[in-house]
């Protein structure tokens, strides 16, 4: 089994972690903070998604990412929640850019999500990992994560795991 990985940032990493943990073909989600280079060298909340491309495509992962965070909103918290797809190779960067350009036509407004090179990762503290599935009844989970999982089920249900 060949695993690929991509890093995704956009909103709270607790939310992003839960979304991608819920997908068939995703073998592991690392929650934490990712840094890129240049103006994006500061750490921002993100996850690294390890997936099997024969089960779930990079295009599907990117499409889900764009629909489960504010990918067209340049709000005041963007330094903490950078809307980005972090790539691990120049080939992946090219493929991701093509996918992003193709998917932009599905949105009423211009995507602000950028494609950036992955440079560094700092994992979250242990008590925050697997946050939703360890704490589904907490108010934060009910208010912010549960609606994203409902969207995932209604729009991308064929890609979700049975236990969702």
Residue, then its C-alpha position, 0 to 999 in steps of 0.5 A: x500500500x502506497x501512502x501519500x501525504x499533504x498538509x492542510x491549514x484553514x481553520x481550527x486544527x481540531x476541526x480539520x483533524x476530525x474531518x479528515x479522520x472521518x474519510x476512507x483512505x485516510x490512514x493517519x492525521x497529524x494535528x499541529x502547526x505547520x510553517x512554510x517559507x518567506x512571508x509564511x514562515x510562522x507556524x499556523x494551525x494545520x494537519x498532515x493527512x496521510x492517505x492511500x491515493x487508490x482509495x481517495x484522490x488528492x483532488x477529493x481531499x483538496x475539494x473537501x478541504x475547500x468546503x470545510x473551512x472558509x476558503x474564500x474569506x480573508x478574515x482577521x485570524x488568517x495568521x493563526x488559521x492560514x488557508x493553505x495546502x502545504x506540498x512535499x514535492x515540486x510534483x505535488x505542488x504542480x498537481x495541487x495548483x492545477x486541482x485548485x485552479x479547476x475547483x475554483x469554478x465551484x465557488x462564487x468567490x475567489x479562493x484565498x487558499x494558497x499552495x505553499x511548500x511544507x517546511x516544518x511541523x510542530x505537533x499539538x500537545x497530546x491532550x488535544x490530539x483526536x480532540x473530536x472523537x475523544x470529546x464529541x459532547x463538548x460545546x466546542x465540538x457540538x458548535x464547530x466540528x459537528x456541523x462540518x461533519x454533517x456537511x461532510x456526510x451530506x456532500x461527500x458521504x461516499x468518502x466517509x467511514x462507516x462509524x461517522 
